[in-house]
Amino acid sequence: MSQTITLYVDGACRGNPGLGGWGAYVITESAEHKLCGGEAETTNNRMELSAAIEGVLFCPADAKLEIWTDSKYVKQGITEWIHGWKKKNWKDVKNPDLWKKLDAACQGRDIAWHWIKGHAGHPGNEMADQLANQGADETLAKIKNGMDGAPKKKAEADWLLNDPFGLDLADAEDELEAEDALDAAEQPEEMPEAAGIPADAPAAGEASTQRPAAAPMHPMIVITPATVEMQGPRQLILDTETTGFYFQDTDRIIEVGAIEMINRKLTGSSIHIYINPKKPVGESENIHGISDEFLKDKPEYAEIAGVLFDYLKGAEIIAHNATFDMNFLNMEFTRVGFPALSEVCEVTDTLAMAKAKHPGQKNSLDALVRRYEIPQRDRTFHGALLDAEILSDVYLAMTGGQVSFDMDALTYADHAQGQTDRQAVQIELPLILPSAAELEAHENWVKEFAEKHGTPCLFAK
């Protein structure tokens, strides 16, 4: 009778793409086996797949396998989506090399696939996670020692893809499902080839110091001009609303909002656009409150893409769970012939910052608002421009605070004048003199020192 083997598999990635690792915790009827490995430049999905492949290949072909993964991308891919991919001859499937390997490894085996809630304290899943991170650490050590010939790349913060709409979800399982929805989003729909990057577009990571020139304006694009003129790199605090979680499974952007900040001061400039997705918003209306009726006369993305791209390009994009917003923006721009926005902008993820600063705590936008005691706004619905305004307060608080959260009520000149008008504070420090007993004890000690050492003490008069 064949044995039953339990496998827990997991992947980890520090940056997406970036340094990654995979881990497989194999429990047989008589022993335990811990497998791990990694790659210098990979994605989280590839590491999840690699863990499953290596775990399956390690086990005897006649064993019954019970495989547990916290990635719905892997579980649904191998049990549901793969049949359609094969019929289409793997057309437009991302990571086809690994999917084919996993499919081949599973042929003729008795396998039951299960999803398990990640980071919930389950010993098997936690061990697989530790092994995945061990694989990443060992790969990084090899890179530093020059053992694998890989380019030396600085490890970036891990973008954990939870809470994509910025909700403070009470149920941790909902957070994980949102996270896995983004995992599954790596399966692309057919898109036109991206156009070349404009010659005047700054490279990614090179922040623009100039506001873009005005482009032909669609009447439903709202751009507010700056009320404070400042010099310095542009930062745009950005948020989007969408029809769902799956950026490559026909879900679309329906709202974009971004506000401009230079030298840690809001300039007053912003952009706000509603977009007709040409599909029903569905249950996402419960999140953002934007209905099909409201969007039916709004422009399609192709109509506003030029103006939006010109406003955003060259700036540092700051977003909460930036991977979610950038995946959608990249998809929308490339499908209408523009470069991916991430190619012409640096991106900062405040969710990754918050997880590093407050590990093990809730780090949704609402949770951070409470933690940093930021004045509340009505968030019955999640609007893109409203969330961008809230995120600007959160970002300033997380990165060192600011003089006032109502700072945009001041002009730059007013603030500078306030600095020069400050008066030096005069403080008279108290003088504490020794008592007579303390002076006598000191004199006795000095005399004893001289008698013992035959030389006067340094403190002798």
C-alpha positions as MATLAB code, in Angstrom:
seq = 'MSQTITLYVDGACRGNPGLGGWGAYVITESAEHKLCGGEAETTNNRMELSAAIEGVLFCPADAKLEIWTDSKYVKQGITEWIHGWKKKNWKDVKNPDLWKKLDAACQGRDIAWHWIKGHAGHPGNEMADQLANQGADETLAKIKNGMDGAPKKKAEADWLLNDPFGLDLADAEDELEAEDALDAAEQPEEMPEAAGIPADAPAAGEASTQRPAAAPMHPMIVITPATVEMQGPRQLILDTETTGFYFQDTDRIIEVGAIEMINRKLTGSSIHIYINPKKPVGESENIHGISDEFLKDKPEYAEIAGVLFDYLKGAEIIAHNATFDMNFLNMEFTRVGFPALSEVCEVTDTLAMAKAKHPGQKNSLDALVRRYEIPQRDRTFHGALLDAEILSDVYLAMTGGQVSFDMDALTYADHAQGQTDRQAVQIELPLILPSAAELEAHENWVKEFAEKHGTPCLFAK';
ca = [
       0.000    0.000    0.000;
       1.459    3.380   -1.029;
       2.265    5.932    1.638;
       0.604    9.323    2.105;
       2.931   12.337    2.135;
       1.973   15.847    3.242;
       3.662   18.841    1.615;
       3.559   22.491    2.651;
       4.929   24.764   -0.079;
       5.530   28.510   -0.108;
       7.419   31.236   -1.939;
       8.859   34.599   -0.920;
      10.097   37.577   -2.904;
      11.822   40.752   -1.721;
      10.684   43.058   -4.440;
       8.503   41.889   -7.300;
      10.603   41.217   -9.302;
      13.542   40.849   -6.953;
      15.444   38.402   -4.782;
      13.261   35.381   -4.060;
      13.179   32.004   -2.373;
      11.036   28.881   -2.277;
      10.471   26.313    0.460;
       8.894   22.854    0.657;
       8.246   21.105    3.966;
       7.739   17.389    3.264;
       6.262   15.113    5.941;
       6.365   11.384    5.223;
       5.128    8.575    7.467;
       8.618    8.148    8.925;
      10.544   11.409    8.459;
      10.495   15.130    7.700;
      12.390   16.829    4.873;
      13.090   20.537    4.443;
      13.842   21.800    0.938;
      14.658   25.343   -0.130;
      16.261   27.357   -2.907;
      16.073   30.732   -4.557;
      16.879   33.051   -7.438;
      18.473   36.481   -7.624;
      15.857   37.991   -9.934;
      12.399   36.448   -9.857;
       8.783   37.009   -8.832;
       6.663   35.787   -5.962;
       4.516   33.689   -8.289;
       7.557   31.935   -9.777;
       8.787   31.076   -6.288;
       5.362   29.695   -5.298;
       5.420   27.510   -8.417;
       9.036   26.430   -7.855;
       8.195   25.305   -4.320;
       5.359   23.130   -5.616;
       7.502   21.663   -8.411;
      10.454   20.791   -6.177;
       8.198   19.374   -3.486;
       6.362   17.089   -5.899;
       9.550   15.903   -7.644;
      11.102   15.033   -4.280;
       8.341   12.539   -3.457;
       8.055    8.949   -4.779;
       5.841    8.665   -7.847;
       3.520    6.127   -6.183;
       2.865    8.162   -3.024;
      -0.432    9.913   -2.384;
       0.321   13.632   -1.947;
      -1.617   16.099    0.181;
      -0.269   19.505   -0.876;
      -1.032   22.682    1.078;
      -0.306   26.137   -0.381;
      -1.305   29.628    0.711;
      -1.313   30.787   -2.930;
      -4.624   30.553   -4.746;
      -2.648   31.355   -7.884;
      -0.970   27.939   -7.596;
      -3.980   26.008   -6.325;
      -6.478   27.345   -8.856;
      -3.927   27.353  -11.645;
      -3.086   23.652  -11.391;
      -6.651   22.477  -10.652;
      -8.779   24.820  -12.811;
      -7.065   27.265  -15.181;
      -4.483   24.876  -16.614;
      -7.053   23.015  -18.725;
      -7.910   26.179  -20.645;
      -4.257   27.131  -21.001;
      -3.496   23.792  -22.637;
      -6.388   24.179  -25.065;
      -4.993   27.582  -26.084;
      -1.502   26.055  -26.388;
      -0.318   28.222  -23.477;
      -1.073   31.436  -25.380;
      -0.678   34.582  -23.209;
       0.090   32.561  -20.075;
       2.716   34.025  -17.784;
       5.371   31.676  -16.372;
       4.547   28.944  -18.911;
       7.893   27.199  -18.330;
       7.074   26.571  -14.667;
       3.449   25.677  -15.296;
       4.564   23.068  -17.830;
       7.091   21.663  -15.345;
       4.482   21.459  -12.606;
       1.986   19.844  -14.969;
       4.566   17.261  -16.046;
       5.583   16.559  -12.450;
       1.954   15.902  -11.484;
       1.164   13.518  -14.346;
       0.236   10.006  -13.140;
       0.310   11.034   -9.471;
      -2.440   10.934   -6.866;
      -2.470   14.536   -5.623;
      -4.998   16.487   -3.555;
      -4.432   20.269   -3.590;
      -5.517   22.392   -0.629;
      -5.438   26.103    0.139;
      -4.321   27.170    3.611;
      -4.532   30.562    5.216;
      -1.038   32.074    5.204;
       0.679   33.754    8.168;
      -1.995   32.412   10.502;
       0.250   30.385   12.772;
      -0.203   26.967   11.152;
       3.064   25.083   11.877;
       3.369   23.509    8.426;
       2.754   26.737    6.550;
       5.023   28.702    8.876;
       7.826   26.179    8.317;
       7.417   26.452    4.518;
       7.561   30.237    4.825;
      10.754   30.020    6.905;
      12.302   27.724    4.312;
      11.379   30.113    1.501;
      13.068   32.983    3.305;
      16.050   30.738    4.060;
      16.302   30.028    0.346;
      16.314   33.765   -0.384;
      18.964   34.384    2.308;
      21.212   31.636    0.970;
      20.857   32.988   -2.564;
      21.747   36.480   -1.377;
      24.840   35.114    0.391;
      25.934   33.404   -2.823;
      25.480   36.650   -4.741;
      27.598   38.558   -2.230;
      30.290   35.902   -2.443;
      30.172   35.958   -6.234;
      29.368   32.228   -6.384;
      26.528   32.255   -8.881;
      27.590   34.925  -11.335;
      24.329   36.759  -10.824;
      24.260   40.556  -10.897;
      24.454   42.034   -7.425;
      21.079   43.533   -6.703;
      20.061   45.230   -3.511;
      17.158   43.404   -1.886;
      14.026   45.513   -1.793;
      11.198   45.511    0.706;
       8.658   42.749    0.139;
       5.400   44.090   -1.273;
       2.823   41.911    0.529;
      -0.264   42.260   -1.553;
      -3.067   42.546    0.968;
      -5.946   44.969    1.328;
      -5.873   46.198   -2.294;
      -8.664   48.729   -1.813;
      -7.101   50.171    1.371;
      -9.790   48.706    3.589;
      -9.276   47.971    7.255;
     -10.594   44.425    6.899;
     -11.758   42.894   10.145;
     -11.455   39.355    8.845;
      -7.869   38.275    8.206;
      -9.088   35.724    5.682;
     -10.511   38.527    3.552;
      -7.078   40.167    3.593;
      -5.440   36.978    2.401;
      -8.002   36.498   -0.364;
      -7.281   40.012   -1.583;
      -3.585   39.136   -1.496;
      -4.131   35.993   -3.526;
      -6.328   37.873   -5.970;
      -3.263   39.875   -6.855;
      -1.227   36.672   -7.171;
      -3.731   35.377   -9.696;
      -3.580   38.698  -11.493;
      -0.271   37.705  -13.055;
      -2.204   35.934  -15.850;
      -2.316   38.559  -18.645;
      -4.957   39.201  -21.249;
      -3.876   39.975  -24.795;
      -2.472   43.517  -25.016;
      -1.056   45.613  -27.868;
       2.676   46.097  -27.997;
       3.824   49.004  -25.815;
       4.996   52.087  -27.698;
       8.461   53.487  -27.226;
       9.182   55.686  -24.223;
       8.988   59.405  -25.120;
      12.415   60.942  -25.622;
      11.849   63.558  -22.924;
      10.603   61.107  -20.287;
      12.922   60.774  -17.256;
      14.199   57.303  -16.471;
      12.547   55.393  -13.643;
      14.007   56.545  -10.346;
      14.898   59.951  -11.784;
      12.259   62.277  -10.395;
      11.102   65.139  -12.564;
      11.550   68.633  -11.135;
       9.208   70.276  -13.612;
       5.455   70.077  -13.935;
       4.516   68.723  -17.371;
       3.305   71.081  -20.061;
      -0.439   71.269  -20.595;
      -1.830   68.627  -22.957;
      -5.123   68.756  -24.893;
      -7.722   68.514  -22.137;
     -10.755   66.271  -22.094;
     -13.675   68.141  -20.500;
     -14.087   65.474  -17.795;
     -10.459   65.581  -16.630;
     -10.113   67.801  -13.584;
      -6.605   69.215  -13.068;
      -6.253   71.721  -10.270;
      -3.340   74.161  -10.746;
      -0.730   74.609   -8.030;
      -1.357   77.388   -5.534;
       2.186   77.230   -4.134;
       5.093   77.373   -6.571;
       8.035   75.321   -5.329;
      11.207   73.879   -6.825;
      12.243   70.269   -6.330;
      11.405   66.690   -7.345;
       7.690   66.042   -7.811;
       5.992   63.399   -5.676;
       2.464   62.331   -6.576;
       0.357   60.648   -3.914;
      -1.931   58.437   -5.989;
      -4.893   56.107   -5.654;
      -7.159   54.259   -8.072;
     -10.566   52.630   -7.915;
     -11.289   49.590  -10.099;
     -14.018   47.148  -11.029;
     -12.261   44.332   -9.149;
      -8.970   42.760   -8.128;
      -7.821   41.104  -11.362;
      -5.992   43.613  -13.555;
      -5.421   41.005  -16.271;
      -8.797   39.333  -16.069;
     -10.868   42.139  -17.670;
     -11.085   44.331  -14.541;
     -10.503   47.996  -15.321;
      -9.735   51.344  -13.677;
     -12.762   53.577  -13.089;
     -11.179   56.435  -11.116;
      -7.726   57.962  -10.722;
      -6.777   60.629   -8.212;
      -3.333   62.095   -7.485;
      -2.101   65.120   -5.555;
       1.276   66.797   -5.933;
       3.862   67.289   -3.207;
       7.265   69.012   -3.475;
       9.721   69.271   -0.584;
       7.164   67.656    1.766;
       4.589   70.348    1.015;
       1.339   69.938   -0.914;
       1.383   72.406   -3.797;
      -2.373   72.363   -4.391;
      -2.002   70.702   -7.796;
      -4.025   67.537   -8.380;
      -5.612   65.422  -11.087;
      -8.925   63.573  -10.843;
     -10.599   61.487  -13.536;
     -13.591   59.136  -13.733;
     -13.317   56.520  -16.499;
     -15.902   54.388  -18.297;
     -14.623   50.785  -18.016;
     -17.025   49.467  -20.689;
     -18.057   46.699  -18.296;
     -20.255   46.486  -15.174;
     -18.636   47.535  -11.912;
     -20.397   44.670  -10.137;
     -19.964   44.191   -6.405;
     -17.063   46.652   -6.289;
     -19.717   49.385   -6.121;
     -20.115   48.434   -2.451;
     -16.525   49.588   -1.927;
     -16.292   52.806   -3.911;
     -19.956   53.741   -4.423;
     -19.447   54.396   -8.154;
     -22.319   53.025  -10.238;
     -22.624   51.959  -13.870;
     -25.151   54.743  -14.388;
     -22.678   57.346  -13.139;
     -19.876   56.069  -15.413;
     -21.847   55.614  -18.631;
     -21.090   59.132  -19.965;
     -17.480   59.220  -18.723;
     -14.523   58.962  -21.150;
     -12.806   55.683  -21.923;
      -9.187   55.234  -20.853;
      -7.848   55.807  -24.372;
      -9.427   59.287  -24.355;
      -7.673   60.439  -21.174;
      -4.451   58.420  -21.323;
      -2.332   61.147  -22.926;
      -3.201   63.823  -20.374;
      -2.855   61.436  -17.432;
       0.481   60.057  -18.663;
       1.876   63.575  -19.145;
       0.828   64.556  -15.619;
       2.301   61.456  -13.966;
       5.488   60.762  -15.947;
       8.794   61.536  -14.301;
       7.332   61.929  -10.807;
       7.780   59.632   -7.824;
       4.486   57.767   -7.419;
       3.520   57.171   -3.781;
       0.679   54.697   -3.236;
      -0.606   52.350   -0.544;
      -0.111   48.807   -1.838;
       1.504   50.356   -4.907;
       1.710   47.048   -6.774;
      -2.075   46.999   -7.096;
      -2.314   50.516   -8.542;
       0.776   50.197  -10.749;
      -0.340   46.846  -12.191;
      -3.617   48.411  -13.291;
      -2.014   51.625  -14.581;
       0.666   49.702  -16.483;
      -2.012   47.504  -18.044;
      -4.242   50.426  -19.015;
      -1.401   52.476  -20.529;
       0.145   49.615  -22.493;
      -3.179   48.473  -23.944;
      -3.630   51.921  -25.558;
      -0.054   52.109  -26.848;
       1.815   53.939  -24.073;
       4.842   52.663  -22.135;
       4.203   51.105  -18.749;
       4.058   53.877  -16.161;
       6.593   52.056  -13.963;
       9.168   52.540  -16.741;
       9.067   56.332  -16.421;
       8.331   56.760  -12.710;
       9.911   55.774   -9.431;
       7.420   54.025   -7.134;
       7.182   54.126   -3.332;
       4.865   51.700   -1.550;
       3.608   53.030    1.793;
       2.186   49.594    2.671;
       5.680   48.097    2.484;
       7.000   51.026    4.532;
       4.306   50.505    7.165;
       4.926   46.749    7.405;
       8.633   47.400    7.964;
       7.905   50.100   10.552;
       5.057   48.283   12.323;
       5.589   44.526   11.819;
       2.785   42.244   12.915;
       0.218   45.050   13.066;
      -2.635   46.080   10.799;
      -1.285   48.515    8.227;
      -4.306   49.406    6.128;
      -4.883   53.084    5.434;
      -7.592   53.284    8.095;
      -5.359   51.554   10.656;
      -2.523   54.009    9.959;
      -4.888   56.967   10.243;
      -5.822   55.782   13.733;
      -2.223   54.958   14.685;
      -0.912   58.380   13.701;
      -4.006   60.204   15.020;
      -4.663   61.849   11.677;
      -7.918   63.859   11.516;
     -10.733   61.642   10.266;
     -12.576   62.238    7.008;
     -15.856   60.679    5.904;
     -14.895   57.371    4.252;
     -18.330   55.875    3.758;
     -16.994   55.115    0.297;
     -13.390   54.889   -0.871;
     -12.755   57.629   -3.422;
      -9.399   57.885   -5.208;
      -8.769   61.565   -4.528;
      -9.976   61.303   -0.931;
      -7.696   58.337   -0.251;
      -4.780   60.169   -1.896;
      -5.331   63.135    0.449;
      -5.449   60.830    3.478;
      -2.358   58.978    2.294;
      -0.409   62.246    2.024;
      -0.984   62.796    5.768;
      -0.001   59.196    6.526;
       3.150   59.379    4.386;
       4.325   62.595    6.056;
       3.652   61.137    9.500;
       5.507   57.895    8.713;
       8.519   59.686    7.232;
       9.143   62.163   10.010;
       5.976   64.159   10.460;
       5.391   67.761    9.476;
       4.939   71.096   11.197;
       1.196   71.038   10.719;
      -1.292   68.810    8.932;
      -2.945   72.051    7.832;
       0.336   73.132    6.298;
      -1.181   73.810    2.897;
      -3.076   76.683    4.486;
       0.261   78.496    4.757;
       2.184   79.933    1.858;
       5.800   78.975    1.503;
       6.775   82.577    2.283;
       4.644   82.567    5.454;
       6.373   79.400    6.637;
       9.846   80.780    5.879;
       9.012   84.036    7.694;
       7.801   82.060   10.690;
      11.165   80.311   10.871;
      13.103   83.611   10.978;
      10.785   85.173   13.573;
      11.541   82.542   16.208;
      13.346   83.930   19.240;
      16.159   82.176   21.047;
      15.007   80.691   24.341;
      17.061   81.837   27.328;
      17.338   79.172   30.037;
      19.142   79.742   33.365;
      20.590   76.439   34.532;
      20.578   75.833   38.297;
      23.950   75.716   40.135;
      24.160   72.985   42.792;
      26.977   73.537   45.324;
      28.498   70.806   47.550;
      27.632   70.711   51.231;
      30.213   71.224   54.001;
      30.261   67.462   54.710;
      30.896   66.687   51.050;
      33.762   69.210   50.924;
      35.357   67.722   54.051;
      35.102   64.174   52.667;
      36.722   65.322   49.437;
      39.639   66.961   51.292;
      40.252   63.777   53.320;
      40.286   61.656   50.161;
      42.827   63.992   48.505;
      45.148   63.783   51.547;
      44.912   59.977   51.699;
      45.750   59.751   48.006;
      48.902   61.898   48.469;
      50.087   59.860   51.465;
      49.543   56.552   49.692;
      51.123   57.452   46.336;
      53.734   59.985   47.456;
      52.517   62.536   44.923;
      49.791   65.160   45.107;
      46.417   64.297   43.651;
      45.423   66.067   40.455;
      42.549   67.644   42.373;
      44.790   69.099   45.101;
      44.766   72.867   45.350;
];
